[in-house]
């Protein structure tokens, strides 16, 4: 059985590992997981992203979630924060498109222009 001190040590180690990965990540994928996104299928989109990253052995990308981005008609939304900190927001993403984002955008650096909802 773990003690409270053991659990705190595990938590601190995990926080340090996450901070280290965030500093070295080339890309950051953010899935909008507000209620509108979840209702539109964001959970399956996030699962597909994580699965595809794992299958491809991609280690320079982190996946996180956020709440509603305010564009409910475009859900599920996925943002790709690029190495130069610019943001590509993809709209109406299916699990299949999520896998394509990982393969094309993350894997090869090619933006999938026909799915881009917003760019900044």
Rosetta constraint file for C-alpha pairs under 8 A:
AtomPair CA 2 CA 6 HARMONIC 5.77 0.50
AtomPair CA 2 CA 7 HARMONIC 6.62 0.50
AtomPair CA 3 CA 7 HARMONIC 6.39 0.50
AtomPair CA 4 CA 8 HARMONIC 6.20 0.50
AtomPair CA 5 CA 9 HARMONIC 6.20 0.50
AtomPair CA 6 CA 10 HARMONIC 6.27 0.50
AtomPair CA 7 CA 11 HARMONIC 6.16 0.50
AtomPair CA 8 CA 12 HARMONIC 6.13 0.50
AtomPair CA 9 CA 13 HARMONIC 6.14 0.50
AtomPair CA 10 CA 14 HARMONIC 6.20 0.50
AtomPair CA 11 CA 15 HARMONIC 6.22 0.50
AtomPair CA 12 CA 16 HARMONIC 6.24 0.50
AtomPair CA 13 CA 17 HARMONIC 6.22 0.50
AtomPair CA 14 CA 18 HARMONIC 6.13 0.50
AtomPair CA 15 CA 19 HARMONIC 6.14 0.50
AtomPair CA 16 CA 20 HARMONIC 6.14 0.50
AtomPair CA 17 CA 21 HARMONIC 6.20 0.50
AtomPair CA 18 CA 22 HARMONIC 6.12 0.50
AtomPair CA 19 CA 23 HARMONIC 6.36 0.50
AtomPair CA 20 CA 24 HARMONIC 6.49 0.50
AtomPair CA 21 CA 25 HARMONIC 5.81 0.50
AtomPair CA 21 CA 60 HARMONIC 7.90 0.50
AtomPair CA 21 CA 62 HARMONIC 7.45 0.50
AtomPair CA 22 CA 62 HARMONIC 6.95 0.50
AtomPair CA 24 CA 60 HARMONIC 6.92 0.50
AtomPair CA 25 CA 59 HARMONIC 7.81 0.50
AtomPair CA 25 CA 60 HARMONIC 4.56 0.50
AtomPair CA 25 CA 61 HARMONIC 5.12 0.50
AtomPair CA 25 CA 62 HARMONIC 6.44 0.50
AtomPair CA 26 CA 60 HARMONIC 5.25 0.50
AtomPair CA 26 CA 61 HARMONIC 5.83 0.50
AtomPair CA 26 CA 82 HARMONIC 6.92 0.50
AtomPair CA 26 CA 83 HARMONIC 5.32 0.50
AtomPair CA 27 CA 60 HARMONIC 6.61 0.50
AtomPair CA 27 CA 61 HARMONIC 4.71 0.50
AtomPair CA 27 CA 62 HARMONIC 6.63 0.50
AtomPair CA 27 CA 80 HARMONIC 6.81 0.50
AtomPair CA 27 CA 81 HARMONIC 5.77 0.50
AtomPair CA 27 CA 82 HARMONIC 5.17 0.50
AtomPair CA 27 CA 83 HARMONIC 5.98 0.50
AtomPair CA 27 CA 106 HARMONIC 7.13 0.50
AtomPair CA 28 CA 61 HARMONIC 5.53 0.50
AtomPair CA 28 CA 62 HARMONIC 4.95 0.50
AtomPair CA 28 CA 63 HARMONIC 5.91 0.50
AtomPair CA 28 CA 64 HARMONIC 7.48 0.50
AtomPair CA 28 CA 80 HARMONIC 5.85 0.50
AtomPair CA 28 CA 81 HARMONIC 5.07 0.50
AtomPair CA 28 CA 82 HARMONIC 6.89 0.50
AtomPair CA 29 CA 61 HARMONIC 7.27 0.50
AtomPair CA 29 CA 62 HARMONIC 6.20 0.50
AtomPair CA 29 CA 63 HARMONIC 4.73 0.50
AtomPair CA 29 CA 64 HARMONIC 6.23 0.50
AtomPair CA 29 CA 78 HARMONIC 6.81 0.50
AtomPair CA 29 CA 79 HARMONIC 5.68 0.50
AtomPair CA 29 CA 80 HARMONIC 4.78 0.50
AtomPair CA 29 CA 81 HARMONIC 6.38 0.50
AtomPair CA 30 CA 63 HARMONIC 5.91 0.50
AtomPair CA 30 CA 64 HARMONIC 4.90 0.50
AtomPair CA 30 CA 65 HARMONIC 5.03 0.50
AtomPair CA 30 CA 66 HARMONIC 6.62 0.50
AtomPair CA 30 CA 78 HARMONIC 5.64 0.50
AtomPair CA 30 CA 79 HARMONIC 5.00 0.50
AtomPair CA 30 CA 80 HARMONIC 6.53 0.50
AtomPair CA 30 CA 81 HARMONIC 7.86 0.50
AtomPair CA 31 CA 42 HARMONIC 7.01 0.50
AtomPair CA 31 CA 45 HARMONIC 7.98 0.50
AtomPair CA 31 CA 46 HARMONIC 6.50 0.50
AtomPair CA 31 CA 63 HARMONIC 7.71 0.50
AtomPair CA 31 CA 64 HARMONIC 6.44 0.50
AtomPair CA 31 CA 65 HARMONIC 4.68 0.50
AtomPair CA 31 CA 66 HARMONIC 6.24 0.50
AtomPair CA 31 CA 76 HARMONIC 7.68 0.50
AtomPair CA 31 CA 77 HARMONIC 6.11 0.50
AtomPair CA 31 CA 78 HARMONIC 4.66 0.50
AtomPair CA 31 CA 79 HARMONIC 6.48 0.50
AtomPair CA 32 CA 37 HARMONIC 5.98 0.50
AtomPair CA 32 CA 42 HARMONIC 6.97 0.50
AtomPair CA 32 CA 65 HARMONIC 5.80 0.50
AtomPair CA 32 CA 66 HARMONIC 4.96 0.50
AtomPair CA 32 CA 67 HARMONIC 5.41 0.50
AtomPair CA 32 CA 68 HARMONIC 5.78 0.50
AtomPair CA 32 CA 69 HARMONIC 6.61 0.50
AtomPair CA 32 CA 75 HARMONIC 7.84 0.50
AtomPair CA 32 CA 76 HARMONIC 6.73 0.50
AtomPair CA 32 CA 77 HARMONIC 5.53 0.50
AtomPair CA 32 CA 78 HARMONIC 6.38 0.50
AtomPair CA 33 CA 37 HARMONIC 5.10 0.50
AtomPair CA 33 CA 38 HARMONIC 5.55 0.50
AtomPair CA 33 CA 42 HARMONIC 6.11 0.50
AtomPair CA 33 CA 43 HARMONIC 7.46 0.50
AtomPair CA 33 CA 65 HARMONIC 6.14 0.50
AtomPair CA 33 CA 66 HARMONIC 5.70 0.50
AtomPair CA 33 CA 67 HARMONIC 5.05 0.50
AtomPair CA 33 CA 68 HARMONIC 6.37 0.50
AtomPair CA 34 CA 38 HARMONIC 6.15 0.50
AtomPair CA 34 CA 66 HARMONIC 7.19 0.50
AtomPair CA 34 CA 67 HARMONIC 4.30 0.50
AtomPair CA 34 CA 68 HARMONIC 4.31 0.50
AtomPair CA 34 CA 69 HARMONIC 7.90 0.50
AtomPair CA 35 CA 39 HARMONIC 6.02 0.50
AtomPair CA 35 CA 67 HARMONIC 7.99 0.50
AtomPair CA 35 CA 68 HARMONIC 7.31 0.50
AtomPair CA 36 CA 40 HARMONIC 6.21 0.50
AtomPair CA 36 CA 68 HARMONIC 7.19 0.50
AtomPair CA 36 CA 72 HARMONIC 6.00 0.50
AtomPair CA 36 CA 75 HARMONIC 6.99 0.50
AtomPair CA 37 CA 41 HARMONIC 6.32 0.50
AtomPair CA 37 CA 42 HARMONIC 5.21 0.50
AtomPair CA 37 CA 68 HARMONIC 7.09 0.50
AtomPair CA 37 CA 72 HARMONIC 7.11 0.50
AtomPair CA 37 CA 75 HARMONIC 5.20 0.50
AtomPair CA 37 CA 76 HARMONIC 4.98 0.50
AtomPair CA 37 CA 77 HARMONIC 7.18 0.50
AtomPair CA 38 CA 42 HARMONIC 4.74 0.50
AtomPair CA 38 CA 43 HARMONIC 5.95 0.50
AtomPair CA 38 CA 76 HARMONIC 7.52 0.50
AtomPair CA 40 CA 75 HARMONIC 5.95 0.50
AtomPair CA 40 CA 76 HARMONIC 5.80 0.50
AtomPair CA 41 CA 45 HARMONIC 6.46 0.50
AtomPair CA 41 CA 75 HARMONIC 7.93 0.50
AtomPair CA 41 CA 76 HARMONIC 6.21 0.50
AtomPair CA 41 CA 94 HARMONIC 7.52 0.50
AtomPair CA 42 CA 46 HARMONIC 6.07 0.50
AtomPair CA 42 CA 75 HARMONIC 7.56 0.50
AtomPair CA 42 CA 76 HARMONIC 5.14 0.50
AtomPair CA 42 CA 77 HARMONIC 7.55 0.50
AtomPair CA 43 CA 47 HARMONIC 6.19 0.50
AtomPair CA 44 CA 48 HARMONIC 6.10 0.50
AtomPair CA 44 CA 94 HARMONIC 7.96 0.50
AtomPair CA 44 CA 95 HARMONIC 6.16 0.50
AtomPair CA 45 CA 49 HARMONIC 6.27 0.50
AtomPair CA 45 CA 76 HARMONIC 7.56 0.50
AtomPair CA 45 CA 93 HARMONIC 7.04 0.50
AtomPair CA 45 CA 94 HARMONIC 6.03 0.50
AtomPair CA 45 CA 95 HARMONIC 4.58 0.50
AtomPair CA 45 CA 98 HARMONIC 5.98 0.50
AtomPair CA 46 CA 50 HARMONIC 6.22 0.50
AtomPair CA 46 CA 95 HARMONIC 7.87 0.50
AtomPair CA 46 CA 98 HARMONIC 7.81 0.50
AtomPair CA 47 CA 51 HARMONIC 6.02 0.50
AtomPair CA 47 CA 95 HARMONIC 7.95 0.50
AtomPair CA 48 CA 52 HARMONIC 5.99 0.50
AtomPair CA 48 CA 95 HARMONIC 5.41 0.50
AtomPair CA 48 CA 96 HARMONIC 7.62 0.50
AtomPair CA 48 CA 98 HARMONIC 6.30 0.50
AtomPair CA 48 CA 99 HARMONIC 6.13 0.50
AtomPair CA 49 CA 53 HARMONIC 6.12 0.50
AtomPair CA 49 CA 95 HARMONIC 7.62 0.50
AtomPair CA 49 CA 98 HARMONIC 5.67 0.50
AtomPair CA 49 CA 99 HARMONIC 5.83 0.50
AtomPair CA 49 CA 102 HARMONIC 6.69 0.50
AtomPair CA 50 CA 54 HARMONIC 6.17 0.50
AtomPair CA 50 CA 63 HARMONIC 7.32 0.50
AtomPair CA 51 CA 55 HARMONIC 6.11 0.50
AtomPair CA 52 CA 56 HARMONIC 6.13 0.50
AtomPair CA 52 CA 99 HARMONIC 5.81 0.50
AtomPair CA 52 CA 102 HARMONIC 6.67 0.50
AtomPair CA 52 CA 103 HARMONIC 7.85 0.50
AtomPair CA 53 CA 57 HARMONIC 6.08 0.50
AtomPair CA 53 CA 58 HARMONIC 5.28 0.50
AtomPair CA 53 CA 59 HARMONIC 7.88 0.50
AtomPair CA 53 CA 102 HARMONIC 6.66 0.50
AtomPair CA 54 CA 58 HARMONIC 6.44 0.50
AtomPair CA 58 CA 107 HARMONIC 7.95 0.50
AtomPair CA 61 CA 106 HARMONIC 7.90 0.50
AtomPair CA 68 CA 72 HARMONIC 7.69 0.50
AtomPair CA 71 CA 75 HARMONIC 6.96 0.50
AtomPair CA 74 CA 91 HARMONIC 4.92 0.50
AtomPair CA 74 CA 92 HARMONIC 5.07 0.50
AtomPair CA 74 CA 117 HARMONIC 7.73 0.50
AtomPair CA 75 CA 91 HARMONIC 5.99 0.50
AtomPair CA 75 CA 92 HARMONIC 5.12 0.50
AtomPair CA 75 CA 93 HARMONIC 7.09 0.50
AtomPair CA 76 CA 91 HARMONIC 6.17 0.50
AtomPair CA 76 CA 92 HARMONIC 5.16 0.50
AtomPair CA 76 CA 93 HARMONIC 5.32 0.50
AtomPair CA 76 CA 94 HARMONIC 7.49 0.50
AtomPair CA 77 CA 89 HARMONIC 6.79 0.50
AtomPair CA 77 CA 90 HARMONIC 5.68 0.50
AtomPair CA 77 CA 91 HARMONIC 4.72 0.50
AtomPair CA 77 CA 92 HARMONIC 6.27 0.50
AtomPair CA 77 CA 93 HARMONIC 6.29 0.50
AtomPair CA 78 CA 89 HARMONIC 5.75 0.50
AtomPair CA 78 CA 90 HARMONIC 5.20 0.50
AtomPair CA 78 CA 91 HARMONIC 6.68 0.50
AtomPair CA 78 CA 93 HARMONIC 7.23 0.50
AtomPair CA 79 CA 87 HARMONIC 6.45 0.50
AtomPair CA 79 CA 88 HARMONIC 5.59 0.50
AtomPair CA 79 CA 89 HARMONIC 4.29 0.50
AtomPair CA 79 CA 90 HARMONIC 6.14 0.50
AtomPair CA 80 CA 87 HARMONIC 5.64 0.50
AtomPair CA 80 CA 88 HARMONIC 5.16 0.50
AtomPair CA 80 CA 89 HARMONIC 6.36 0.50
AtomPair CA 81 CA 85 HARMONIC 5.65 0.50
AtomPair CA 81 CA 86 HARMONIC 5.86 0.50
AtomPair CA 81 CA 87 HARMONIC 4.60 0.50
AtomPair CA 81 CA 88 HARMONIC 6.59 0.50
AtomPair CA 82 CA 86 HARMONIC 5.52 0.50
AtomPair CA 82 CA 87 HARMONIC 6.22 0.50
AtomPair CA 82 CA 88 HARMONIC 7.76 0.50
AtomPair CA 86 CA 119 HARMONIC 7.64 0.50
AtomPair CA 86 CA 120 HARMONIC 5.67 0.50
AtomPair CA 87 CA 119 HARMONIC 5.78 0.50
AtomPair CA 87 CA 120 HARMONIC 5.19 0.50
AtomPair CA 88 CA 116 HARMONIC 6.76 0.50
AtomPair CA 88 CA 117 HARMONIC 7.87 0.50
AtomPair CA 88 CA 118 HARMONIC 6.21 0.50
AtomPair CA 88 CA 119 HARMONIC 4.66 0.50
AtomPair CA 88 CA 120 HARMONIC 6.61 0.50
AtomPair CA 89 CA 116 HARMONIC 5.86 0.50
AtomPair CA 89 CA 117 HARMONIC 5.58 0.50
AtomPair CA 89 CA 118 HARMONIC 5.05 0.50
AtomPair CA 89 CA 119 HARMONIC 6.04 0.50
AtomPair CA 90 CA 115 HARMONIC 5.50 0.50
AtomPair CA 90 CA 116 HARMONIC 4.52 0.50
AtomPair CA 90 CA 117 HARMONIC 5.11 0.50
AtomPair CA 90 CA 118 HARMONIC 6.97 0.50
AtomPair CA 91 CA 115 HARMONIC 6.20 0.50
AtomPair CA 91 CA 116 HARMONIC 6.41 0.50
AtomPair CA 91 CA 117 HARMONIC 5.23 0.50
AtomPair CA 92 CA 115 HARMONIC 7.71 0.50
AtomPair CA 93 CA 97 HARMONIC 5.67 0.50
AtomPair CA 93 CA 98 HARMONIC 6.24 0.50
AtomPair CA 93 CA 115 HARMONIC 7.96 0.50
AtomPair CA 94 CA 98 HARMONIC 6.09 0.50
AtomPair CA 95 CA 99 HARMONIC 6.31 0.50
AtomPair CA 96 CA 100 HARMONIC 6.38 0.50
AtomPair CA 97 CA 101 HARMONIC 6.15 0.50
AtomPair CA 98 CA 102 HARMONIC 6.49 0.50
AtomPair CA 99 CA 103 HARMONIC 6.21 0.50
AtomPair CA 100 CA 104 HARMONIC 5.72 0.50
AtomPair CA 100 CA 105 HARMONIC 7.65 0.50
AtomPair CA 101 CA 105 HARMONIC 5.08 0.50
AtomPair CA 101 CA 106 HARMONIC 6.54 0.50
AtomPair CA 101 CA 111 HARMONIC 7.93 0.50
AtomPair CA 101 CA 112 HARMONIC 7.17 0.50
AtomPair CA 102 CA 106 HARMONIC 4.85 0.50
AtomPair CA 102 CA 107 HARMONIC 6.02 0.50
AtomPair CA 103 CA 107 HARMONIC 4.80 0.50
AtomPair CA 103 CA 108 HARMONIC 6.82 0.50
AtomPair CA 104 CA 108 HARMONIC 5.06 0.50
AtomPair CA 104 CA 109 HARMONIC 6.36 0.50
AtomPair CA 104 CA 110 HARMONIC 5.41 0.50
AtomPair CA 104 CA 111 HARMONIC 7.10 0.50
AtomPair CA 104 CA 112 HARMONIC 7.35 0.50
AtomPair CA 105 CA 109 HARMONIC 4.49 0.50
AtomPair CA 105 CA 110 HARMONIC 4.51 0.50
AtomPair CA 105 CA 111 HARMONIC 5.13 0.50
AtomPair CA 105 CA 112 HARMONIC 6.87 0.50
AtomPair CA 106 CA 110 HARMONIC 7.60 0.50
AtomPair CA 112 CA 116 HARMONIC 6.69 0.50
